[in-house]
Amino acid sequence: MASITQPSSASWDYAPAPESFRPEIAAEHGLFIGGAFVKPKSGKFMKVINPATEETLTRVAEAGKADVAAAVEAATKAQRKWARLPGKERAKYLFRIARRLQERAREFAVLETLNNGKPIKESRDADVPESAKHFFHHAGWCDKLRYAMPGGGEAKPVGVCGQIIPWNFPLMMAAWKIAPALACGNTCVLKPAETTPLTALRLAEIFQEVDLPPGVVNILTGGPDTGKLVAGHAGFNKIAFTGSTEVGKAIVKACAGRSVRLTMELGGKGAHIVFADAAIDQAVEGAIQGIFFNQGQVCCAGSRLLVEESIADVFRAKLLQRMQQLRVGDPMDKNTDVGAINSAQQRDQINRYVQIARTEGAEVLERCSGTIPAKGFWCKPTALAGVQPSHTVAREEIFGPVVALMTFRTVDEAIARANDSAYGLSAGVWTEKSAKMFEVARRLRAGVVWCNGFNLFDAASPFGGVKESGFGREGGRHGLLEYMAH
C-alpha cells in the first residue's frame, strides 16, 4: 500500500472560504418614520464604513430635533390602535417578522458582517438566529400576557418606547428591544448606533413587507446628538438603553424628574472562574469563547480569568496554544475566528489599555494565526499575565479581545476577587462539583452566572446586570414586565 505524505504543520493552512453573496446597499438611506422611509428634516447625512476595509458602504440620515418629534408623533398616533389589537393578531405580525428574518438570513448575516466587522460565521450562526428567536418567542406571549403579570393582573402596555442600542450586536439588540415592546402593545422609536445602522434599516424593510401598521416601529439613525434628543424627549413613556455605563448614567440624569420607565443594560467586567477540579480542556474552550467572541466587544465578556493556582501554569499553556490557532482576518471568510474592531476609536482604546497593562507590570502575550490585513481596524487576541486586582485592566472595561489572567487559592478568595468590581453583569464558573457550583453562583454579585459554559443565551431567559452594569432585564418573563404598566 502506498504511503500518504502528510504536509508539515508549518506549511499547512486553511484554504480561503470567502462568502460570495453581497446584498445590494443603496447609496443613501433615509429615516423610517410612520411606516415609510423619509428624508431627514435636518438635511444631514453621515458616512457608514466597513471596519475591515475602511471603504464607505453608504450614507445614512442624521436625525435632528424635528425628526425625533415626527417619529414620536407617529408612534403616539399608532400606539392606542396597536394596543387594542387582540394579542393573537399582534402575534401574527411578530411571527411574520421572524419568518422573514429566517428567509432573508443570509442577506442579514452578510450585511451585519460588512457593517460591524464580526466574522460571518458569528453573524450567520448566532446573531441572525437569535434575532429571529426573540420575535418567535415573543409572538407566543402576545395572547398570554396575563400569565406574565404578578398575580395574573391585567396586562397594560407602557406606551411609547424610546430605544437606544449599541454597535456590537446591531440586529440582535434591535430584536431584543423591539420584540417584547410590540408583544405588550407598545410602539417604538429605535435609535441604532451611528457606526452600525444598516441591519436595523433592513429590518424596517421587513416591517413593510409584513404590513406592520405605520408608526408601530420607527427608526432614527444618527450620532450621539440624535441619541441625546431621543433620551431627552418628553413624549416617551419608557427609555431602554444598552451601551456604556458612562452614557447610561447621562441618560438617567436626563430622565430625572420625568415620569418615564428606564431599563439600563450597561458595561461589564465579567469574572470567569476556573477551579482545579474543572474539565480543563473544556474550560479553556469556554474561556476562548468568553473573551474572543465578537472580538471581545461584548458587555458580558469574561474579561477577568481567575484560575486556581494549582492548575494556573497548565491552564495558561493550553490557553496560549488555543489562542495561537485563532485566525484573525477577513470577516467575510468562513474560517475567520476574530474579525475587525468596529472603529478606529475603539481599536485605539484597546491598544491604550494594553499599553497601560505593560506600564503596570503585566506580561502581554499576543497570539493568533493568519495574516492581518493592511487596511481596517485590527487587534490581536491578547492575554495579560501577572495582573493584580488593583491594575487598571482588572477594573476598567476594555471592550476588546484582551483577557486579564489572575489566580486564587480558595473558594472564598475566588468569590472575593470576582465581586471586587464596580460592575456586575456576568460571571462564569467551571467545576465538576455541583455543590461548589451552586454555592459560588449564589454568592457572586452578577446578573447572569453561567456554569460550565459561557455566553449561553435564550429568549426565555432574562439577561441584565447589577451595580454599575445597570438595572432591568431583557428576555423571558422578566423582560416582558419591563414593557408592561404595573
Secondary structure per residue as TSV (DSSP state, phi and psi in degrees):
chain	resnum	aa	ss	phi	psi
A	1	M	-	360.0	133.1
A	2	A	-	-69.4	141.8
A	3	S	-	-80.6	152.7
A	4	I	-	-104.7	123.5
A	5	T	-	-86.0	122.5
A	6	Q	-	-89.4	137.6
A	7	P	-	-68.0	148.0
A	8	S	-	-68.9	151.2
A	9	S	T	-62.2	-25.2
A	10	A	T	-72.3	-29.0
A	11	S	T	-99.3	-17.2
A	12	W	-	-76.7	142.7
A	13	D	-	-155.0	161.3
A	14	Y	-	-67.4	144.7
A	15	A	-	-76.1	144.1
A	16	P	-	-59.1	142.7
A	17	A	-	-134.1	65.6
A	18	P	B	-72.3	144.2
A	19	E	-	-74.0	124.0
A	20	S	-	-87.5	-23.9
A	21	F	-	-73.8	135.9
A	22	R	-	-131.0	117.5
A	23	P	-	-72.2	153.0
A	24	E	-	-72.7	134.6
A	25	I	-	-125.4	119.9
A	26	A	-	-63.9	152.9
A	27	A	S	-67.6	-22.9
A	28	E	E	-149.7	141.0
A	29	H	E	-124.5	135.0
A	30	G	-	-91.6	-168.3
A	31	L	E	-91.3	153.4
A	32	F	E	-105.5	102.1
A	33	I	E	-132.8	129.7
A	34	G	T	63.1	30.8
A	35	G	T	84.9	6.7
A	36	A	E	-140.1	154.4
A	37	F	E	-84.5	126.7
A	38	V	E	-130.7	156.2
A	39	K	-	-74.2	146.7
A	40	P	-	-71.1	137.9
A	41	K	T	-66.0	-25.2
A	42	S	T	-68.8	-24.3
A	43	G	-	75.0	7.2
A	44	K	-	-101.1	145.0
A	45	F	E	-134.1	158.9
A	46	M	E	-138.9	154.3
A	47	K	E	-77.3	147.2
A	48	V	E	-122.5	127.9
A	49	I	E	-116.3	165.3
A	50	N	-	-91.2	113.9
A	51	P	T	-67.4	-15.6
A	52	A	T	-83.6	-20.8
A	53	T	T	-127.6	-15.6
A	54	E	-	68.7	12.0
A	55	E	-	-80.8	149.1
A	56	T	E	-76.9	126.2
A	57	L	E	-88.4	-40.2
A	58	T	E	-172.8	-178.5
A	59	R	E	-120.5	139.6
A	60	V	E	-123.8	155.8
A	61	A	E	-67.6	150.6
A	62	E	-	-114.0	105.6
A	63	A	-	-68.0	137.6
A	64	G	-	-109.1	-168.3
A	65	K	H	-60.4	-44.5
A	66	A	H	-66.1	-34.5
A	67	D	H	-67.7	-41.7
A	68	V	H	-62.5	-43.4
A	69	A	H	-60.7	-40.8
A	70	A	H	-65.8	-39.7
A	71	A	H	-67.1	-42.1
A	72	V	H	-64.1	-40.3
A	73	E	H	-62.4	-43.8
A	74	A	H	-64.0	-41.5
A	75	A	H	-68.1	-37.9
A	76	T	H	-66.6	-41.7
A	77	K	H	-63.6	-36.2
A	78	A	H	-83.8	-19.8
A	79	Q	H	-64.5	-46.1
A	80	R	H	-63.5	-43.3
A	81	K	H	-66.7	-40.8
A	82	W	H	-64.4	-40.9
A	83	A	H	-66.6	-33.2
A	84	R	H	-77.8	-14.8
A	85	L	S	-64.4	133.5
A	86	P	-	-55.2	144.7
A	87	G	H	-54.2	-39.9
A	88	K	H	-67.2	-24.1
A	89	E	H	-78.2	-40.4
A	90	R	H	-61.1	-37.0
A	91	A	H	-59.6	-36.5
A	92	K	H	-62.4	-40.0
A	93	Y	H	-64.0	-46.3
A	94	L	H	-63.7	-38.2
A	95	F	H	-64.9	-40.9
A	96	R	H	-64.4	-40.7
A	97	I	H	-59.8	-45.3
A	98	A	H	-61.6	-43.4
A	99	R	H	-65.7	-40.5
A	100	R	H	-67.6	-34.3
A	101	L	H	-61.9	-41.2
A	102	Q	H	-65.4	-43.0
A	103	E	H	-67.7	-29.7
A	104	R	T	-106.7	25.6
A	105	A	H	-58.7	-44.0
A	106	R	H	-63.6	-41.4
A	107	E	H	-60.6	-46.6
A	108	F	H	-67.7	-38.5
A	109	A	H	-63.4	-45.5
A	110	V	H	-65.8	-43.1
A	111	L	H	-62.9	-39.6
A	112	E	H	-63.2	-42.6
A	113	T	H	-67.9	-41.7
A	114	L	H	-60.9	-39.7
A	115	N	H	-86.6	-31.9
A	116	N	H	-99.5	-34.0
A	117	G	-	98.6	-4.2
A	118	K	-	-75.8	154.9
A	119	P	-	-59.1	143.3
A	120	I	H	-60.7	-32.5
A	121	K	H	-67.9	-26.8
A	122	E	H	-76.3	-43.9
A	123	S	I	-59.4	-43.5
A	124	R	I	-70.5	-42.7
A	125	D	I	-98.9	-14.1
A	126	A	I	-123.3	-61.9
A	127	D	I	-62.0	-52.8
A	128	V	H	-68.3	-47.4
A	129	P	H	-59.8	-40.6
A	130	E	H	-64.1	-37.3
A	131	S	H	-65.1	-46.7
A	132	A	H	-62.1	-39.3
A	133	K	H	-59.1	-39.1
A	134	H	H	-68.6	-36.7
A	135	F	H	-69.3	-40.4
A	136	F	H	-60.9	-48.7
A	137	H	H	-60.3	-46.8
A	138	H	H	-76.0	-21.7
A	139	A	H	-60.4	-37.9
A	140	G	H	-68.6	-22.2
A	141	W	H	-84.6	-19.8
A	142	C	T	-52.7	-40.7
A	143	D	T	-101.8	17.7
A	144	K	-	-130.7	20.9
A	145	L	H	-63.6	-27.5
A	146	R	H	-62.8	-25.4
A	147	Y	H	-77.6	-17.7
A	148	A	H	-83.8	-26.2
A	149	M	S	-73.0	139.5
A	150	P	G	-58.7	128.0
A	151	G	G	73.6	8.5
A	152	G	G	69.7	27.7
A	153	G	-	-69.6	175.5
A	154	E	-	-70.1	132.4
A	155	A	-	-92.4	114.5
A	156	K	E	-119.6	142.0
A	157	P	E	-70.7	156.9
A	158	V	-	-71.2	-42.6
A	159	G	-	135.7	-124.4
A	160	V	E	-96.1	126.7
A	161	C	E	-113.5	127.5
A	162	G	E	-93.8	128.7
A	163	Q	E	-130.2	125.0
A	164	I	E	-121.2	123.2
A	165	I	-	-122.1	159.2
A	166	P	-	-92.0	-176.7
A	167	W	S	-95.6	-6.4
A	168	N	S	-80.0	-32.3
A	169	F	S	-135.3	71.8
A	170	P	H	-59.5	-48.3
A	171	L	H	-73.8	-44.9
A	172	M	H	-64.0	-40.8
A	173	M	H	-65.8	-35.6
A	174	A	H	-62.5	-43.6
A	175	A	H	-65.3	-42.7
A	176	W	H	-58.5	-34.8
A	177	K	H	-84.5	-48.0
A	178	I	H	-72.8	-43.9
A	179	A	H	-58.4	-52.4
A	180	P	H	-67.0	-33.7
A	181	A	H	-62.1	-46.9
A	182	L	H	-68.0	-38.3
A	183	A	H	-59.3	-35.0
A	184	C	T	-88.3	-0.7
A	185	G	T	94.7	14.3
A	186	N	-	-91.0	165.7
A	187	T	E	-116.7	161.8
A	188	C	E	-132.0	148.2
A	189	V	E	-123.4	108.8
A	190	L	E	-100.0	133.1
A	191	K	E	-117.5	103.0
A	192	P	-	-74.3	166.2
A	193	A	-	-65.0	150.7
A	194	E	T	-66.3	-28.3
A	195	T	T	-86.6	-17.1
A	196	T	-	-135.2	61.4
A	197	P	-	-92.8	-5.4
A	198	L	H	-71.4	-39.3
A	199	T	H	-72.9	-28.7
A	200	A	H	-66.1	-41.1
A	201	L	H	-67.6	-35.9
A	202	R	H	-68.9	-32.5
A	203	L	H	-63.6	-33.7
A	204	A	H	-61.5	-33.6
A	205	E	H	-62.5	-38.3
A	206	I	H	-65.2	-39.1
A	207	F	H	-58.9	-38.0
A	208	Q	H	-68.3	-41.1
A	209	E	H	-61.5	-37.2
A	210	V	T	-91.8	6.1
A	211	D	T	61.1	38.5
A	212	L	-	-59.5	130.9
A	213	P	-	-53.2	139.5
A	214	P	T	-55.9	136.3
A	215	G	T	89.9	-10.9
A	216	V	S	-66.6	-41.3
A	217	V	E	-128.8	130.6
A	218	N	E	-125.8	142.9
A	219	I	E	-126.4	121.8
A	220	L	-	-114.8	114.1
A	221	T	-	-88.3	159.4
A	222	G	-	153.3	-179.8
A	223	G	-	-95.7	-159.7
A	224	P	H	-56.6	-34.4
A	225	D	H	-64.0	-38.2
A	226	T	H	-65.2	-41.2
A	227	G	H	-60.3	-40.6
A	228	K	H	-64.5	-38.0
A	229	L	H	-64.9	-39.6
A	230	V	H	-66.4	-48.7
A	231	A	H	-62.3	-31.1
A	232	G	H	-93.4	-3.1
A	233	H	-	-75.0	132.3
A	234	A	T	-76.1	-8.1
A	235	G	T	-82.3	-3.4
A	236	F	-	-92.2	140.3
A	237	N	S	-91.2	-17.8
A	238	K	E	-150.7	142.6
A	239	I	E	-120.6	126.2
A	240	A	E	-117.6	126.7
A	241	F	E	-131.1	136.8
A	242	T	E	-125.8	127.0
A	243	G	S	166.7	-154.8
A	244	S	-	-73.6	153.5
A	245	T	H	-62.4	-38.1
A	246	E	H	-59.5	-48.4
A	247	V	H	-69.1	-38.3
A	248	G	H	-58.1	-42.8
A	249	K	H	-61.8	-40.2
A	250	A	H	-63.8	-38.3
A	251	I	H	-67.7	-41.3
A	252	V	H	-59.8	-42.0
A	253	K	H	-64.3	-40.9
A	254	A	H	-65.0	-28.7
A	255	C	H	-92.4	-5.2
A	256	A	T	-60.2	135.1
A	257	G	T	86.9	-5.1
A	258	R	S	-105.7	150.2
A	259	S	-	-83.9	80.4
A	260	V	-	-139.6	133.2
A	261	R	E	-76.9	146.3
A	262	L	E	-129.2	141.7
A	263	T	E	-129.9	125.4
A	264	M	E	-124.1	114.0
A	265	E	E	-113.0	105.4
A	266	L	-	-114.1	-154.9
A	267	G	-	-71.8	174.7
A	268	G	-	-154.5	165.3
A	269	K	-	-146.0	63.8
A	270	G	-	-59.4	135.4
A	271	A	E	-92.6	128.4
A	272	H	E	-115.6	105.3
A	273	I	E	-101.1	126.0
A	274	V	E	-119.9	116.9
A	275	F	-	-90.4	160.4
A	276	A	T	-63.8	-24.8
A	277	D	T	-88.1	6.6
A	278	A	S	-74.3	159.7
A	279	A	-	-74.8	103.2
A	280	I	H	-62.4	-45.5
A	281	D	H	-61.1	-41.5
A	282	Q	H	-67.1	-37.0
A	283	A	H	-66.3	-37.5
A	284	V	H	-60.6	-45.7
A	285	E	H	-62.9	-38.4
A	286	G	H	-64.7	-37.7
A	287	A	H	-65.9	-40.4
A	288	I	H	-60.5	-47.7
A	289	Q	H	-63.6	-37.3
A	290	G	H	-68.1	-28.3
A	291	I	H	-116.1	-28.7
A	292	F	H	-100.5	-6.7
A	293	F	G	-61.0	132.1
A	294	N	G	56.1	37.4
A	295	Q	G	58.7	25.9
A	296	G	G	73.7	4.7
A	297	Q	-	-86.7	62.9
A	298	V	-	-136.7	127.8
A	299	C	T	-64.3	-27.7
A	300	C	T	-100.3	18.2
A	301	A	-	-58.8	145.8
A	302	G	-	-82.2	71.0
A	303	S	-	-84.0	-11.9
A	304	R	E	-113.1	108.8
A	305	L	E	-99.9	106.5
A	306	L	E	-100.8	115.1
A	307	V	E	-117.9	134.5
A	308	E	E	-60.2	136.0
A	309	E	G	-55.8	-37.3
A	310	S	G	-66.3	-20.9
A	311	I	G	-115.4	8.3
A	312	A	H	-59.6	-43.9
A	313	D	H	-66.6	-45.0
A	314	V	H	-62.9	-44.7
A	315	F	H	-64.0	-42.7
A	316	R	H	-61.7	-44.6
A	317	A	H	-61.5	-43.5
A	318	K	H	-67.9	-37.6
A	319	L	H	-64.5	-46.1
A	320	L	H	-65.2	-37.5
A	321	Q	H	-62.9	-41.7
A	322	R	H	-69.3	-37.5
A	323	M	H	-61.9	-35.7
A	324	Q	H	-61.5	-22.9
A	325	Q	T	-87.8	-8.5
A	326	L	-	-72.3	127.0
A	327	R	B	-93.2	120.3
A	328	V	B	-104.1	130.6
A	329	G	S	162.8	-151.6
A	330	D	-	-49.4	114.3
A	331	P	T	-63.3	-20.5
A	332	M	T	-83.6	-3.2
A	333	D	B	-87.5	128.2
A	334	K	T	-69.6	-11.3
A	335	N	T	-88.1	-10.0
A	336	T	-	-71.9	134.3
A	337	D	S	-99.7	-36.6
A	338	V	B	-127.0	116.9
A	339	G	-	-93.3	-150.2
A	340	A	-	-87.3	149.3
A	341	I	-	-71.0	147.4
A	342	N	S	-65.7	-28.6
A	343	S	-	-153.6	162.1
A	344	A	H	-63.1	-37.0
A	345	Q	H	-61.6	-43.7
A	346	Q	H	-69.1	-40.4
A	347	R	H	-59.1	-43.5
A	348	D	H	-65.1	-36.5
A	349	Q	H	-64.5	-42.6
A	350	I	H	-61.4	-47.3
A	351	N	H	-61.1	-36.2
A	352	R	H	-63.9	-41.7
A	353	Y	H	-66.9	-37.3
A	354	V	H	-63.5	-39.6
A	355	Q	H	-66.6	-38.5
A	356	I	H	-61.2	-41.1
A	357	A	H	-60.4	-42.9
A	358	R	H	-59.7	-46.1
A	359	T	H	-61.8	-35.9
A	360	E	T	-84.4	0.6
A	361	G	T	102.3	5.6
A	362	A	-	-77.1	153.2
A	363	E	E	-91.4	123.8
A	364	V	E	-95.6	118.5
A	365	L	E	-120.0	103.0
A	366	E	E	-97.7	132.8
A	367	R	-	-142.7	139.3
A	368	C	-	-172.5	170.2
A	369	S	B	-122.0	154.9
A	370	G	S	93.2	166.2
A	371	T	-	-97.8	123.4
A	372	I	-	-75.5	128.8
A	373	P	-	-60.3	154.1
A	374	A	S	-72.3	-35.1
A	375	K	S	-102.2	157.2
A	376	G	S	103.0	-179.3
A	377	F	-	-114.6	116.5
A	378	W	-	-135.3	147.9
A	379	C	-	-139.7	132.8
A	380	K	-	-74.0	145.3
A	381	P	-	-55.9	129.8
A	382	T	E	-133.2	135.5
A	383	A	E	-113.0	134.9
A	384	L	E	-107.5	109.2
A	385	A	E	-94.1	155.7
A	386	G	S	73.2	23.9
A	387	V	-	-78.2	137.1
A	388	Q	-	-105.0	154.7
A	389	P	T	-56.8	-24.7
A	390	S	T	-83.4	-11.5
A	391	H	S	-66.3	148.5
A	392	T	H	-56.3	-42.2
A	393	V	H	-72.8	-9.9
A	394	A	H	-93.6	-7.8
A	395	R	H	-120.4	-29.3
A	396	E	S	-107.5	149.2
A	397	E	-	-76.6	121.5
A	398	I	-	-86.3	-39.5
A	399	F	-	61.7	54.2
A	400	G	S	-163.9	-178.7
A	401	P	S	-78.7	58.9
A	402	V	E	-133.4	123.7
A	403	V	E	-117.4	136.5
A	404	A	E	-96.3	119.7
A	405	L	E	-92.8	127.6
A	406	M	E	-138.0	163.9
A	407	T	E	-123.8	165.3
A	408	F	E	-149.5	164.8
A	409	R	S	-112.7	-34.5
A	410	T	S	-126.3	166.3
A	411	V	H	-60.7	-44.4
A	412	D	H	-61.9	-39.9
A	413	E	H	-66.7	-39.3
A	414	A	H	-60.9	-44.8
A	415	I	H	-66.8	-42.2
A	416	A	H	-61.9	-43.3
A	417	R	H	-68.6	-38.7
A	418	A	H	-63.7	-40.0
A	419	N	H	-81.6	-8.2
A	420	D	-	-80.8	68.3
A	421	S	S	-156.4	147.3
A	422	A	S	-71.2	-19.3
A	423	Y	E	-94.8	163.4
A	424	G	E	-160.5	57.7
A	425	L	S	-95.4	-51.5
A	426	S	E	-142.7	163.8
A	427	A	E	-158.4	160.0
A	428	G	E	-134.2	146.2
A	429	V	E	-132.2	129.3
A	430	W	E	-119.9	115.3
A	431	T	-	-162.2	151.6
A	432	E	S	-87.0	-9.1
A	433	K	-	-96.1	114.2
A	434	S	H	-63.7	-41.2
A	435	A	H	-61.6	-42.5
A	436	K	H	-65.0	-41.0
A	437	M	H	-57.3	-49.0
A	438	F	H	-71.8	-35.6
A	439	E	H	-62.6	-47.9
A	440	V	H	-65.0	-45.6
A	441	A	H	-59.0	-40.4
A	442	R	H	-65.1	-33.6
A	443	R	H	-91.2	-9.4
A	444	L	-	-78.5	135.5
A	445	R	-	-93.0	78.5
A	446	A	-	-146.1	146.9
A	447	G	S	-68.2	-32.4
A	448	V	E	-132.9	130.7
A	449	V	E	-125.8	121.3
A	450	W	E	-99.6	138.5
A	451	C	E	-114.9	123.4
A	452	N	S	53.3	41.9
A	453	G	-	-179.8	174.2
A	454	F	S	-157.6	150.7
A	455	N	S	56.2	47.0
A	456	L	-	-101.7	111.1
A	457	F	-	-118.3	150.6
A	458	D	-	-151.7	140.7
A	459	A	T	-62.2	-22.5
A	460	A	T	-86.6	-4.4
A	461	S	S	-110.1	130.0
A	462	P	-	-71.3	149.9
A	463	F	B	-136.2	135.7
A	464	G	-	169.4	177.9
A	465	G	-	-123.1	-179.9
A	466	V	E	-129.4	175.9
A	467	K	E	53.9	-135.1
A	468	E	T	-80.6	7.5
A	469	S	T	-89.3	3.0
A	470	G	E	108.4	-164.9
A	471	F	E	-153.0	159.3
A	472	G	-	90.3	164.6
A	473	R	-	-131.5	152.7
A	474	E	B	-125.1	135.7
A	475	G	S	93.7	152.1
A	476	G	H	67.0	-170.8
A	477	R	H	-63.1	-39.3
A	478	H	H	-63.0	-36.6
A	479	G	H	-67.7	-35.0
A	480	L	H	-62.5	-42.0
A	481	L	H	-59.5	-27.2
A	482	E	T	-66.4	-18.3
A	483	Y	T	-112.1	15.3
A	484	M	E	-122.5	140.3
A	485	A	E	-75.3	128.1
A	486	H	-	-160.1	360.0
